[in-house]
């Protein structure tokens, strides 16, 4: 709780100079100290799927406007992310189909 209060005080003192990303990194590193593998395996996946999203937003913003550009970017992101998450979290045990059928 003290950590959150200190960060909010620093944010107020810096008058918006600190962006959201470093603050999220502080919380993520604190929470990841016991589950580093769980957090670190997601970073390359998110980075690789966000590159097409940013490219679509950058190249369509002048033609479509901000809102439509963001919508197109999120559509591209989800299109890239869903297959990755399905393969990453697929239940690959040999008896997985039998267990699901029994329930």
N, C-alpha and C positions, 0 to 999 in steps of 0.2 A: 504494500500500500504506500509505503514511503517512496518507493521508486516512482510510482505513478505521480505522486504529488511533486516530486522534484522535476520530473520531465515536463509536467504542465506548467510549473513555475518558469523553467527555462524557456519554454515555448512562448510564454507571455513576455518575458524579458527580451527575447530576440525579435519580437514584433513580426512574426511570420517568416523570418529568415530560414528557420529550420523547416525542411519539407517533411512530408509524411513518411517517406521511405526510411530515413535513419531511425525514426521513432519506432517503426514497425520492426526494424532490425534489432533494436535493443530488446524488445519483448520476445521476439522469436529466438534470439540467442539465449536468453534467460530460460525460456521454456524448453529449449532443445538440449539442454545439458545432459538429460538422461535418455533422450531418444534422437540422437543425432542422425542415425541412418534414416529414420522415417522422414525427417525434414530434408535431408540432403538429397535423397533420391528424387524429390519433386523439383528441385531447382533447375536441372537441365531440361526437364520436360516443359516446365513453364516458360523458360527462356526460348526454347525452340518453337513453341507454339505462339508466343507473343510477337515474334519477329514478323510473321505474315500479317498479324493484326495491325501492328504499327505501320507497316508498308501500305496496307490498304487505306488506313486512315489518312496517312500523309498524301497519297496520290489522288484520293477522291474528295478531299475536303474542299478544294477550290471549285469543283464541279457540282457537288451535291449539297454542300453546306455541312455544318458541324454535326447536327443531329443525325442526318442520314449517313454521314461518314462514320460516325461512331457505331451506328446500327450495323453497317456493312462490316466494320472491323470486328465487332462481337460475333457476327455470323461466321466470319472466317475463323476466328479463334475457336469457337465451339465446334466447327467442322473439323478442325485439326485436333482438338483436345479430346473429343468423345472417343474416337478409335484408340487413342493412346491409353486413356483410362480403362477402357474395356479390356484391352490386352494386358494392362498392368495388374488389374485387380480380378482377372479371370480366375476362377477356381479350377486349377489344373490337376487336382487329385484324381486318381483313376476311379474312385467310387463317388465322385461328386454328383453325377447324374442319378445314381441310385439313392443317395441320401436326399436329394431334392424331391424325388418321386415319392419317397416314403412319407414325407411331411405333408 
